[in-house]
């Protein structure tokens, strides 16, 4: 006969479709009340479980005590027991993270490796309703969006949390009812980290104001979680409307469409927060949608440019070719990089000759072009005589007239001859001085081929 606690967990698992009757599950067992209750209730409910324990060696003899307790408990319950030892302090120092973060990274890396090794279906962890409330409050204090107010989710990849519908008091009552002891982590009783401060100080104060505060906050988080599903669907439609183009490296957002949204800043946030822009940067960008072209913001991974009614987001890549200069000593095939090939050939001009009319191929007067040629990126002071014109023009002005963005300009290649004259702004325009005219006898053909 299942007791009230087990029935409640069973119902939560079934409603949320968390576990399979034929599944194999790994229980994260620390020895504390929460994880012990999780192991025991999973056994009560008839699931196939194995336990895994991490000894972080942070509390001296107490850490070893916890490990021994877990081993003995698993022996008593006939549950397979897996353990691992970590030098957590050295890991934290090496990776320059907090002890708390180091323990988290080590723990979950081990859990996932063991899950794969044992072909287990999922990893069960003992987060409960009060943990979820603490997480919501932490996010609220630090500043968060709608999703940060949902608390802890019942499933995250292979991590499953079957106890989110029960409180810490429910867990203690359950353990007492089955006469199951557990160990206590003394560090949990010291308010030295944010979560402990909230657990030991803030939540008791909230419960003085409203005895059912934790339960009511958890209900609110559940309502927010349901509302977030509707919100996400609406935001997706807005994003589809304002993002007019997306490539492997660039995202283009129509500013007028963005401004027409009910909450343009939140739509913008939903698009670009994954590009490492901070909330304060996103606020600045939202306030400067009418800024003149050329305004740029930079995150750790991306540049964002306002350009002629568009927000253009470009990934920051360390481009080994950005300063590359390739010399072309003679005709032949040359790979500027693995994706871009140039072919140079010379032929006589006969009566059947027709100049190229496609942007990837140009035909020039070979007798006017002096080898060796050079392929390079543009420079600030570059000038050339655009085909069809007589006077020279700054290349930067020409590119602006052709509506190239700053990002496009940074990628633009030119081919110049041995005299330093630009003969071709690659893919856009040749120099008028090298055009084939009546009386030209040889044609230099340059073909650009992209390999994707």
Helices and strands as residue ranges (DSSP letters): H 4-15, E 24-28, H 33-44, E 48-55, H 61-77, E 81-85, H 88-95, H 99-118, E 122-124, H 129-142, G 146-150, E 155-156, E 159-160, H 168-177, G 186-189, H 194-197, I 198-202, H 203-209, H 213-242, E 243-246, E 250-254, H 255-259, H 264-272, G 273-275, H 279-287, E 296-298, E 302-307, E 310-315, E 326-328, E 332-337, E 340-348, E 361-365, G 366-368, E 373-377, E 383-384, E 393-394, H 395-401, H 406-411, E 413-416, E 422-425, E 429-430, G 432-434, E 442-450
